Amino acid sequence: MGSRDQAFYTVKEAAVYLRIARATAYSWIQSGLIPCYRLGPKPRPGEPDRRVVRIKAEDLEAFVQEGREVGSF
């Protein structure tokens, strides 16, 4: 997962850190288990959301500290 002083992580980096598939990370983000920030303008109604997704390092650490399942599919 990069250096520990990094403030934000990509979904791919978070998935590697949690030892889960990237699709699982997106699923957990979608369900609200992992908070995220979407960068860029909001899409118009009916358009897909293509904003960049970033996860705050402290949110990811809190997720792990809460004792969530890590490394399970």
N, CA and C of each residue as an Amber inpcrd file, in Angstrom:
protein
   219
   0.8230000  -1.1890000   0.0000000   0.0000000   0.0000000   0.0000000
   0.8590000   1.2410000   0.0000000   1.8150000   1.5200000  -0.6170000
   2.5210000   2.7820000  -0.6020000   3.0210000   3.1720000   0.7750000
   3.4670000   4.4030000   0.9080000   4.0040000   4.8590000   2.1810000
   2.8880000   5.1710000   3.1630000   3.1650000   5.0160000   4.4460000
   2.1660000   5.2080000   5.4960000   1.7560000   6.6730000   5.6290000
   2.5440000   7.6090000   5.1230000   2.1990000   9.0110000   5.2630000
   1.3350000   9.5130000   4.1090000   0.9220000   8.6310000   3.2420000
   0.0550000   8.9830000   2.1250000  -1.3310000   9.3040000   2.6760000
  -1.9480000  10.3840000   2.2150000  -3.2330000  10.8160000   2.7590000
  -4.4140000  10.0860000   2.1300000  -4.3470000   9.8140000   0.8410000
  -5.4510000   9.1680000   0.1360000  -4.9330000   8.0000000  -0.6930000
  -5.7930000   7.0120000  -0.8960000  -5.4410000   5.8340000  -1.6780000
  -6.4520000   5.5980000  -2.7770000  -5.9960000   4.9990000  -3.8390000
  -6.9010000   4.5860000  -4.9030000  -7.6390000   3.3380000  -4.4340000
  -8.6740000   2.9660000  -5.1530000  -9.4090000   1.7470000  -4.8180000
  -8.4930000   0.5380000  -4.9780000  -7.6730000   0.5480000  -6.0010000
  -6.7400000  -0.5630000  -6.2250000  -5.7680000  -0.7030000  -5.0550000
  -5.1990000   0.4070000  -4.5930000  -4.2740000   0.3690000  -3.4600000
  -4.9680000  -0.1280000  -2.1930000  -6.1920000   0.3270000  -1.9670000
  -6.9530000  -0.1180000  -0.7920000  -7.2480000  -1.6100000  -0.8730000
  -7.5860000  -2.0930000  -2.0540000  -7.8760000  -3.5200000  -2.2430000
  -6.6360000  -4.3610000  -1.9600000  -5.4840000  -3.9060000  -2.4180000
  -4.2340000  -4.6280000  -2.1590000  -3.9680000  -4.6580000  -0.6520000
  -4.1410000  -3.5320000   0.0010000  -3.9180000  -3.4380000   1.4440000
  -4.8420000  -4.3830000   2.2160000  -6.1030000  -4.4440000   1.8030000
  -7.0900000  -5.2890000   2.4840000  -7.0520000  -6.7430000   2.0220000
  -6.2640000  -7.0100000   0.9800000  -6.1580000  -8.3490000   0.3920000
  -7.5210000  -8.8490000  -0.0990000  -8.1850000  -7.9770000  -0.8320000
  -9.4720000  -8.3120000  -1.4360000  -9.4190000  -7.9500000  -2.9160000
 -10.3760000  -8.4460000  -3.6640000 -10.4740000  -8.0900000  -5.0800000
 -10.9110000  -6.6310000  -5.2030000 -10.4920000  -5.9970000  -6.2740000
 -10.8880000  -4.6080000  -6.5090000 -12.4050000  -4.4890000  -6.6040000
 -13.0540000  -5.4770000  -7.2180000 -14.5190000  -5.4650000  -7.3220000
 -15.1670000  -5.5110000  -5.9390000 -14.5580000  -6.2450000  -5.0150000
 -15.0750000  -6.3000000  -3.6440000 -14.9280000  -4.9410000  -2.9760000
 -13.8000000  -4.2770000  -3.1980000 -13.5940000  -2.9420000  -2.6350000
 -14.6620000  -1.9830000  -3.1510000 -14.9380000  -2.0240000  -4.4560000
 -15.9890000  -1.1640000  -5.0110000 -17.3460000  -1.5040000  -4.4060000
 -17.6060000  -2.7840000  -4.1940000 -18.8670000  -3.2160000  -3.5920000
 -18.9970000  -2.6810000  -2.1680000 -17.9240000  -2.7590000  -1.3930000
 -17.9420000  -2.2590000  -0.0210000 -18.0960000  -0.7450000   0.0090000
 -17.5020000  -0.0560000  -0.9650000 -17.6720000   1.3950000  -1.0710000
 -19.1290000   1.7100000  -1.3920000 -19.6840000   1.0000000  -2.3640000
 -21.0730000   1.2090000  -2.7840000 -22.0350000   0.9940000  -1.6180000
 -21.7510000  -0.0150000  -0.7810000 -22.6430000  -0.3290000   0.3400000
 -22.4000000   0.5600000   1.5550000 -21.3520000   1.3830000   1.5110000
 -21.0800000   2.3040000   2.6070000 -20.1490000   1.7630000   3.6830000
 -19.6350000   0.5530000   3.5090000 -18.7050000  -0.0020000   4.5020000
 -17.4000000   0.7830000   4.5570000 -16.9340000   1.2190000   3.3930000
 -15.7110000   2.0200000   3.3120000 -16.0970000   3.3940000   2.7640000
 -15.8930000   4.4550000   3.5620000 -16.2040000   5.7950000   3.0460000
 -15.2040000   6.2070000   1.9680000 -15.6760000   7.0020000   1.0190000
 -14.7810000   7.4490000  -0.0480000 -15.1140000   8.8760000  -0.4470000
 -14.2420000   9.4420000  -1.2390000 -14.4180000  10.7800000  -1.7930000
 -14.3940000  10.6560000  -3.3040000 -15.3460000  11.2960000  -3.9530000
 -15.4130000  11.2870000  -5.4150000 -14.9950000  12.6680000  -5.8980000
 -13.9720000  12.6940000  -6.7270000 -13.3980000  13.9490000  -7.1950000
 -13.8090000  14.2270000  -8.6290000 -14.2210000  15.4530000  -8.8740000
 -14.6340000  15.8480000 -10.2090000 -16.0920000  16.2650000 -10.2080000
 -16.5470000  16.7830000 -11.3410000 -17.9390000  17.2370000 -11.4170000
 -18.9210000  16.0680000 -11.3810000 -20.0730000  16.3220000 -10.7640000
 -21.1190000  15.2970000 -10.7250000 -21.6360000  15.0490000 -12.1370000
 -21.9570000  13.7930000 -12.4310000 -22.5010000  13.5010000 -13.7700000
 -23.9380000  14.0020000 -13.8920000 -24.3470000  14.2400000 -15.1080000
 -25.7380000  14.6280000 -15.3610000 -26.6380000  13.4290000 -15.1130000
 -27.9010000  13.6640000 -14.8160000 -28.8250000  12.5400000 -14.6070000
 -28.8140000  11.5910000 -15.8050000 -28.7160000  10.3060000 -15.5150000
 -28.7020000   9.3010000 -16.5670000 -27.3210000   8.9500000 -17.0910000
 -26.3140000   9.7590000 -16.7460000 -24.9440000   9.4790000 -17.1790000
 -24.2250000   8.6760000 -16.1010000 -23.2740000   7.8210000 -16.4990000
 -22.5170000   7.0620000 -15.4940000 -21.5950000   7.9730000 -14.6840000
 -21.3450000   7.5880000 -13.4520000 -20.4600000   8.3580000 -12.5760000
 -19.0210000   7.9560000 -12.8580000 -18.2650000   8.8460000 -13.4700000
 -16.8740000   8.5490000 -13.8330000 -15.8790000   9.3510000 -13.0090000
 -16.3640000   9.8740000 -11.8780000 -15.4600000  10.6470000 -11.0370000
 -14.3820000   9.7430000 -10.4330000 -13.2640000  10.3400000 -10.1160000
 -12.1600000   9.6240000  -9.4870000 -12.5420000   9.3260000  -8.0420000
 -12.2880000   8.0940000  -7.6050000 -12.6110000   7.6790000  -6.2370000
 -11.3240000   7.5830000  -5.4300000 -11.3150000   8.2070000  -4.2580000
 -10.1710000   8.1280000  -3.3520000 -10.6780000   7.7860000  -1.9520000
  -9.8470000   7.0480000  -1.2210000 -10.1770000   6.6300000   0.1380000
  -9.1530000   7.2550000   1.0740000  -9.6490000   7.9500000   2.0840000
  -8.7750000   8.5920000   3.0520000  -8.0570000   7.5150000   3.8700000
  -6.7530000   7.6660000   4.0550000  -5.9450000   6.6710000   4.7660000
  -6.4860000   6.4140000   6.1660000  -6.8760000   7.4560000   6.8710000
  -7.3770000   7.2650000   8.2390000  -8.7150000   6.5280000   8.2490000
  -9.5360000   6.7020000   7.2150000 -10.7920000   5.9480000   7.1180000
 -10.5180000   4.4670000   6.8840000  -9.5170000   4.1800000   6.0690000
  -9.1570000   2.7900000   5.7980000  -8.5950000   2.1320000   7.0590000
  -7.7630000   2.8480000   7.7910000  -7.2190000   2.3270000   9.0470000
  -8.3380000   2.0880000  10.0620000  -9.2920000   3.0070000  10.1460000
 -10.4220000   2.8360000  11.0650000 -11.2330000   1.6050000  10.6870000
 -11.4170000   1.3860000   9.4000000 -12.1370000   0.2120000   8.9140000
 -11.4450000  -1.0610000   9.3900000 -10.1320000  -1.1070000   9.2790000
  -9.3650000  -2.2780000   9.7110000  -9.4230000  -2.4130000  11.2360000
  -9.2920000  -1.3140000  11.9500000  -9.2980000  -1.3510000  13.4130000
 -10.6440000  -1.8030000  13.9810000 -11.7130000  -1.5810000  13.2350000
 -13.0390000  -2.0040000  13.6870000 -13.1850000  -3.5180000  13.6630000
 -12.1760000  -4.2080000  13.1400000 -12.2070000  -5.6590000  13.1350000
 -12.9940000  -6.2580000  11.9940000 -13.1290000  -5.5150000  10.9130000
 -13.8290000  -6.0420000   9.7410000 -13.0600000  -7.2240000   9.1760000
 -13.7400000  -8.0620000   8.4340000 -13.0990000  -9.1950000   7.7700000
 -12.0930000  -8.6610000   6.7570000 -10.8610000  -9.0590000   6.8730000
  -9.8220000  -8.6520000   5.9350000  -9.3050000  -9.8940000   5.2330000
  -9.2440000  -9.8240000   3.9140000  -8.6930000 -10.9230000   3.1400000
  -9.6700000 -12.0290000   2.8380000 -10.9510000 -11.7900000   3.0490000
 -11.9480000 -12.8170000   2.7080000 -12.7330000 -12.3640000   1.4920000
 -13.1650000 -13.3020000   0.7120000 -13.8820000 -12.9740000  -0.5130000
 -15.3310000 -13.3090000  -0.3910000
